Amino acid sequence: MSKLNLFEKVWKAHSVGQLQNGQTQLFVGRHLIHEVTSPQAFGMLREQNLPVRYPERTFATVDHIVPTNETQEPYSDPLADAMIKELRKNCKDFDVTFFDVDTGKQGIVHVVGPEQGLTQPGMTIACGDSHTSTHGAFGAIAFGIGTSQVRDLLATQTMALGKLKVRRIEVNGKLNPGIFAKDVILHIIKVLGVNGGTGYAYEYAGDVFDSFSMEERMTACNMSIEGGARAGYVNPDEKTFEYLKGKPYSPKNENWDEVVSKWASFASDEGCHYDDIVKIDASEIGPTVTWGINPSQAIGINETIPNPSLVDPKEKASIEEAIEYMKITPGAPIKGTPIDVAFIGSCTNGRISDLEEVASQIHGHKVKEGIKAIVVPGSQVVSKIAEEKGLDKIFTDAGFEWRYAGCSMCLAMNPDKLIGDQLCASSSNRNFKGRQGSPTGRTMLMSPTMVAAAAITGVISDSREVFSS
Amino acid sequence: MPLEKISQVSGNAVYVPGDDIDTDRIIPARFMKCVTFDGLGEYLFYDMKFNEDGSKKNHPLNDTKFANSSIMLTGANFGCGSSREHAPQSLYRAGFRAIIAGNFAEIFFGNSINLGMPCVSVSDETRNLISASIEQDPKCEVVVDILNRVIRVGDSSYPHELREGARDSLLNGSWDPLDELLQANQGIEDIHKNLAYI
């Protein structure tokens, strides 16, 4: 039998056939929806009088627009209120399971899927959200899609897609102390560029990914799209199976061994073909911070902001544009840049292990006066575990605000927004112009621990120094 | 319902310079608080076009010379970032029917083709030549000729690239795949039943 990589195996198992235009009609076994990109799709179904073909394969939650400082409905923003009501109605009308705000299961769709056990090896998963690549951490092939494709999935459970190439990215060796999954993925994007992954799925591998926890793997897979790759995955292993054991939607235990051997069979075969292989040395990766307006514009904490007059002329214009927008000085160290806001949360870094890691560091520290610092758990499940462990108290004692679950200030579709040109140290995934809700707001991406260090010192800092004692 | 066969798009063009123009810039997230796509054209490039006090910025889309453009010319990696279909929808609803760029982010490209809005890629040199032509004569007709794989501006003709599958679906009027997907009824049911998971 020929040797195949995981992507090829999963693709083959879900191919219905070839379409006229050469694309594949791909069956998507798990469809996740949320309030922003689904209402128009349901509208199109109603217009064409189409049913949802397999409602049991679609799960909904509400995340982008939910306020994180109030739970009472109607929400003070009437548009947000209309959106949650619309999703509720659509789920009811079309018989779709909805993890609503009163279920204890609501949260960011890419946090909810894995923690409910909906995300499993060998699946095809799609959601109208580009960070769907997160689910690849379990050895699933997971795509972000547009609303017309949400419609296609609701109506047929399939969509039209061209097959991707596969690039294996091996990070070998050992990470230095104080270096996190976020640093690894920011480093990968810096090396390969924001569009280096166009046309590819990324297979993350090597010593570092083998040793990563499931949540660390999710952080890395989450940002695949920031490197242009539509999907990213890690081959399933014992950690994957252990994580899934006993989760609400995981297969039941009586045939567990059978399930595990099926899951394991999806892993890439030894000696299979890859369209490209990139190797990265783990020891080169330091605490990484973005300075610009796309996630590849990143540097190590001890490096300086690029000088446009010293770079490749092709990059000059974009570096100048970024420096002007960010109001920073070419050649200056990034360390010491004053911040206004600190945000810990998002589908990249809003999981329990992220909050535990930060909470373990901040004992005895206080958020610097004048800095607004918020912690937004990725889901109600994360919230509950954190509160049971007393993490909320650790955060509030240190001067952080402890919020309800949602996407929050990652994209600021709820009331959590930057004001004017505030600079935010953020554990989210995008530093685009205006991303955090103010057209002139500025974002620097980094690990949650680095965000906490910045919140405490009031400036971009090396967390290894801040938390050394 | 048969779809339009799109073999070419012609009209006036506007040049929006810059690489890596992301979907948040094309349509800021706050304008996605809606349950239909109606009216999204109004918010296209909103924060690029307007200051916070509502006054107009110096932006090509605010320039009356280019007011009737139906083709946008722009830089590399256009549409990077989120999967929001709101981005191509806002372009389409603002009157754009084709985009010419250095190249495109994957999801944006697919979303645009699904709307029947061709996205063709050109070299930096071609981009510079076309932008010079439209700068010189904003009323010149630009033709994105899908069938012959070229862009025509006045007497000049430049090659463009468009992925074969997307090109075919525009040419044969199958750019919205739903009807074709619905036809594979039994094939869908077979996979649904055979998969080890629900």
Interface residues (C-beta under 8 A of the other chain):
Chain A: A13 H14 V16 G17 L19 Q20 N21 G22 Q23 Q25 F27 G29 R30 V36 T37 P39 Q40 G43 R53 Y54 E56 R57 H64 I65 D77 L79 A80 A82 M83 E86 Q120 G122 M123 G128 D129 S130 T132 G144 I145 G146 T147 S148 Q149 R151 D152 A155 T156 Q157 T158 M159 A160 L161 G162 V194 N195 T198 G199 I225 G228 R230 P251 V259 K262 N294 A317 S318 E321 L411 A412 M413 R430 F432 K433 G434 R435 G437 P439 T440
Chain B: G18 D19 D20 D22 D24 R25 P28 A29 R30 M32 K33 C34 V35 T36 F37 D47 E52 A76 N77 C80 G81 S82 S83 R84 E85 H86 P88 N103 A105 E106 I107 G110 N111 N114 L115 R163 E164 G165 A166 D168 S169 N172 S174 D176 P177 L178 E180 L181 L182 A184 G187 I188 I191 H192 L195 A196 Y197 I198
